[in-house]
């Protein structure tokens, strides 16, 4: 089942964030069996060739690779889709018009403005004869809400035709609320849950990233469809810290 199919069927999906910007590291974590993996360009030192190599590394492991571009910009989107990205996570979507712009950048005419190339990795280098007919519907398009203003318009954003789901960014929402560095603050999640319930009631899949695994599990229990429960950077940093502390015999 593809990630797009899973969201349509409300099949819960557990994910991981990939920020180490290397195909070898991406292959290591993809082998764990996560349902979806976000290759991040917004807050990681990734460029297009590096993203391509990570998509190739992930491809053989069954999980769905979702790319977060640095911005909602049609030229970048066109290149990522031609490189074979089957899902996109658009950062900092503030209103329904911006969500519609994301949809347009991701779809071929007449539904959008995506440019047409003859042979790309996306269509198996010209070997997929019906690619142009199926590409629009096969794409997973997630919009990211990161401010109080966007939370107030969550339903309008999430119900734009072509949007597959809404992702809440608690780190930026907490900053916008004057709680910088406190993404799990209860006040932040009061606001997120309020918007999430409205979206869920309208059949819109919702998701997020939290690095507390118990909290991640609780969100799935509350009806979130897709939740990322960690990052490759965090796993490496915490694992190496814990290993050194254990061998040193640190008591703290």
C-alpha positions in Angstrom: 0.0 0.0 0.0 1.3 3.4 -0.9 1.4 6.3 1.6 -1.3 8.1 -0.5 -3.5 5.0 -0.3 -2.9 4.6 3.4 -4.0 8.2 4.1 -7.1 7.8 2.0 -8.0 4.6 3.9 -7.1 6.2 7.2 -4.4 3.5 7.8 -2.1 4.7 10.6 1.4 5.3 9.5 4.5 5.6 11.7 7.4 7.7 10.4 10.9 9.0 10.9 12.6 12.2 10.0 15.8 12.0 7.8 18.2 15.0 8.2 21.7 13.5 8.0 21.6 14.2 4.3 23.4 11.0 3.1 22.1 8.0 1.2 24.0 5.5 3.4 22.4 6.9 6.6 19.0 6.9 4.9 19.4 3.2 3.9 20.3 2.3 7.5 17.1 3.7 9.0 14.8 2.8 6.1 15.7 -0.9 6.8 13.9 -0.6 10.2 10.6 -0.7 8.4 9.0 2.7 9.0 5.9 3.4 7.0 7.1 6.8 5.9 10.3 8.8 6.0 10.7 12.5 5.5 13.8 13.6 3.5 14.2 17.1 4.8 15.4 20.0 2.7 14.1 22.8 4.9 16.2 22.3 7.9 18.9 20.0 6.6 21.9 20.6 4.3 20.3 18.7 1.3 20.4 19.6 -2.3 18.7 17.9 -5.3 21.4 15.3 -6.0 21.6 14.3 -2.4 17.8 14.0 -2.1 17.8 11.8 -5.2 20.5 9.5 -3.7 18.4 9.1 -0.6 15.2 8.3 -2.5 17.2 5.6 -4.3 18.4 4.2 -1.0 15.0 4.2 0.6 13.2 2.7 -2.5 14.2 -0.9 -1.8 12.9 -1.0 1.8 9.1 -0.5 1.4 8.6 2.7 3.3 7.3 5.8 1.5 9.7 8.6 1.0 8.2 12.1 1.5 10.4 15.1 0.7 10.0 18.4 2.5 11.2 21.1 0.1 12.7 24.3 1.5 9.7 26.3 0.3 6.5 26.2 -1.7 8.2 27.1 -5.0 7.2 25.6 -8.3 10.6 25.1 -9.9 11.9 23.1 -6.9 8.7 21.1 -6.8 9.0 20.2 -10.5 12.6 19.0 -10.0 11.7 16.9 -6.9 8.8 15.2 -8.7 10.8 14.5 -11.8 13.4 12.9 -9.5 10.8 10.5 -8.3 9.4 11.9 -5.1 6.0 10.4 -4.6 5.1 12.7 -1.7 5.8 16.2 -0.7 5.4 18.0 2.7 5.0 21.8 2.1 6.3 23.9 4.9 4.7 27.1 6.4 1.3 27.0 4.6 -0.6 29.9 6.0 -3.9 29.8 4.2 -6.0 28.1 1.6 -4.5 30.1 -1.3 -1.1 28.8 -0.4 -2.4 25.3 -0.2 -3.9 25.7 -3.6 -0.6 27.0 -4.9 1.1 23.8 -3.6 -1.4 21.7 -5.3 -1.0 23.5 -8.6 2.8 23.3 -8.5 2.5 19.5 -8.0 0.0 18.6 -10.7 0.1 18.5 -14.5 -2.3 20.7 -16.5 -5.2 21.3 -16.5 -5.3 20.7 -12.7 -1.9 22.5 -12.2 1.2 24.0 -13.7 3.8 21.2 -13.3 6.0 21.1 -16.4 6.1 18.0 -18.6 9.4 16.1 -19.2 9.6 13.1 -21.4 12.0 10.7 -19.6 12.6 11.1 -15.9 13.0 8.8 -12.9 9.4 9.6 -12.0 8.1 7.7 -15.1 10.9 5.1 -15.1 12.7 7.0 -17.8 9.8 6.9 -20.2 8.9 3.3 -19.6 5.6 4.0 -17.7 3.1 4.7 -20.5 0.2 5.8 -18.3 2.3 7.9 -16.0 0.8 11.3 -17.0 -2.8 10.0 -16.4 -2.1 8.7 -12.9 0.6 11.0 -11.6 -1.7 13.6 -10.1 -3.8 11.2 -8.1 -0.8 9.1 -7.0 1.0 12.0 -5.3 0.8 12.5 -1.6 0.6 16.2 -0.8 0.8 17.3 2.8 0.6 20.9 4.0 2.3 22.0 7.2 0.6 24.3 9.7 3.1 26.2 11.8 1.5 29.3 13.3 -1.6 30.3 15.2 -2.9 32.1 12.2 -2.7 28.9 10.1 -4.3 26.9 13.0 -7.3 29.2 12.9 -7.7 28.4 9.2 -6.9 24.7 9.5 -10.2 23.4 8.0 -10.0 25.8 5.1 -6.4 24.7 4.4 -7.0 21.0 4.9 -10.1 20.7 2.7 -8.5 22.3 -0.4 -8.9 19.8 -3.2 -5.7 17.9 -3.8 -4.4 18.1 -0.2 -3.8 14.6 1.2 -3.4 15.6 4.8 -2.4 18.3 7.3 0.8 18.2 9.3 1.2 20.2 12.5 4.6 21.6 13.3 4.7 21.9 17.1 8.2 23.4 17.2 7.2 26.4 15.2 3.7 26.6 16.7 5.2 26.7 20.1 7.6 29.5 19.0 4.7 31.5 17.6 2.9 31.1 20.9 5.9 32.5 22.8 7.0 29.1 24.0 10.1 28.7 21.9 11.8 25.4 22.5 8.8 23.8 24.2 7.0 21.8 21.4 5.4 19.5 24.0 4.0 22.3 26.2 0.4 21.5 27.1 -0.8 24.9 25.8 0.6 24.1 22.4 -1.2 20.8 22.2 -4.5 22.3 23.4 -4.4 24.4 20.2 -3.2 21.6 17.9 -5.7 19.1 19.2 -8.5 21.6 18.7 -7.6 22.0 15.0 -6.9 18.3 14.6 -10.4 17.3 15.9 -12.1 19.7 13.4 -10.0 18.2 10.5 -10.6 14.6 11.6 -14.3 15.2 11.8 -14.2 16.3 8.2 -12.2 13.2 7.1 -8.9 15.0 6.7 -5.9 12.9 7.8 -3.7 14.7 10.3 -0.1 14.1 11.4 2.9 15.5 13.2 6.5 14.9 14.4 7.2 14.4 18.1 10.3 12.8 19.5 8.7 11.4 22.6 7.7 7.8 21.6 5.0 7.5 24.2 3.4 10.8 23.2 3.6 9.7 19.6 1.7 6.5 20.4 -0.9 8.5 22.3 -1.5 10.7 19.3 -2.2 7.7 17.1 -4.6 6.5 19.8 -6.4 9.9 19.5 -7.0 9.6 15.8 -3.8 11.0 14.2 -3.2 9.1 11.0 0.5 9.7 10.4 3.0 10.4 13.2 6.8 10.6 12.9 8.3 9.5 16.2 11.9 10.5 15.9 14.8 11.8 13.7 17.9 10.1 12.5 20.0 13.0 14.0 18.3 12.5 17.3 18.8 8.8 17.3 22.5 9.1 16.5 23.1 11.9 19.0 21.2 10.3 21.9 22.6 6.8 21.1 26.2 8.0 21.1 25.7 10.1 24.2 24.1 7.1 26.0 26.9 4.7 24.9 29.7 7.0 26.1 27.9 7.7 29.4 27.4 4.0 30.0 31.0 3.0 29.4 32.2 5.9 31.5 29.9 4.8 34.3 28.2 8.2 34.5 25.5 8.1 37.3 23.5 11.0 35.9 
